[in-house]
Amino acid sequence: MMDQAVFPRNFLKAYPQAVRGEGCFLYTAEGRRYLDASGGAAVVTIGHGVEEIGRAMAEQSARLAYVHSSQFHTAVVDKLAERILALAPSAMRRNGRVYFTSGGSEATETALKLARQYWLERGEKKRWRVLSRWQSYHGSTLGALGVSGNVRRREPFAPMFSDWGHIPPCYCYRCPMKLEYPECNVDCADELERMLDRDGADDVSAFIFEPVVGATLGAVAPPEGYVQRLAEICKRHGILLIADEVMTGMGRTGRPFAVEHWGAVPDMILVGKGIASGYALLGAVIVAGHVAETISRGSGAFLHGFTYDAHPVAAAAGNAVLNYSEREKLFERVEPMGRELCSAVEPLKRFSVVGDIRGIGLLVGIEFVRDPKTREPFPPEARIAMRIQEAALEAGVMTYPIQGCADGQRGDHILIAPPFTITPSMIQMLAAGLDRAVADLEKTRRASTGGSSALL
């Protein structure tokens, strides 16, 4: 029974009460066990219930729970900053800095303001716009949502922010340019160049993008050459490149950060989710040396901050999670387990309702379509992604459902992003649960052929 005092995410949904987490499983008050195949929202990396993380947090809390970042630094935060910076692309490390927040949305807000102050410090006051892509997601706060390209999440709040400029996504399954790779020569990346030529680049401070689009498109990785082209365009126009790795960072794609798959070096990397594996509220902005030095050698003060920036207990969780990940070699598990996961779900393509299966590392998306030949999506009111989630839950498998991948409103997919500790037997359980859920949808779809169901 839901606590009547709680304001839920959805008043129309009945939520089971979670009481315990252990490894890759969550347990409810009703005695049900669920395989956490989505890691919550692609958050959990080391698994649930790792006792040493709680101990590290408790020890730090007993010693020093809180100081304000405008008044003190702490050794636990300094240590985590050094370790996170050491994971960044090597070109970012020299004189680089790490700014800690309480999560991914705060990291985006920090980067937007930091980009603006960077240009002010350089005397280029006209630079303020941050460009981005449609079908992206950078956070739920107004600034982060303003640069996001998730149509469904933006729409209710559109009057509350300005549209600074979006280009089409890199989405080969539904190419907005109606082209084919590699003949396209990643023309979608050149949309950034065309926007700058059309609208001017003098007032642009930064371009923000997800190297692998997470929730909004469902684990869509770009083809070779795309990220490199974006980086080259930004460099040529003197625009800061911000890589949003809140979902893909900290090993989720098999590398510490996804940009490393394409050899790109951003000016900032946004971190969240996996940095503390859900054990604490923690996010960060990794700032390249030339950006940090512009502030330090200029005014010397970044006019920004949150109450819980650089929280000692959250930093203790981050260090403990890194300790566990390193000792258990969890980053090294991602690529082989990712290959096994993709092989296990590949048979789902035999169902006509499965349009595409894509992903990289332990971040996989499955998109559902009404017509596999035309790739026509189901109507939003059919709630296909949610129905798949509900059917998979009956089989004891938890997934992350999203709508809008096709055009911002239509299009259903689920995201699979399990803890890095997932085992081959758990992957088989995951695949069996999804097979059952998709088979149910396929059966319903076939039964509706002939007009008995307007939605399917």
Secondary structure, DSSP 8 states (H G I E B T S, - for coil): ---TTS--S-TTS----EEEEEBTEEEETTS-EEEETTHHHHT-SS-B--HHHHHHHHHHHHH-----TTT---HHHHHHHHHHHHHS-HHHHTT-EEEEESSHHHHHHHHHHHHHHHHHHTT-TT--EEEEETT----SSHHHHHH---HHHHGGGGGGS----EE----GGG-TT---TTTT-STTTHHHHHHHHHH-STTEEEEEE-SSB-TTTTSB---TTHHHHHHHHHHHHT-EEEEE-TTTTTTTTSSSSGGGGGT---SEEEE-GGGTTTSS--EEEEE-HHHHHHHHTTTS--S---TTTT-HHHHHHHHHHHHHHHHTTHHHHHHHHHHHHHHHHGGGGGSTTEEEEEEETTEEEEEE-SBTTTTB---GGG-HHHHHHHHHHHTTEE-EEEE-TTTSSS-EEEEE---TT--HHHHHHHHHHHHHHHHHHHHHHHHHTTTT-S--
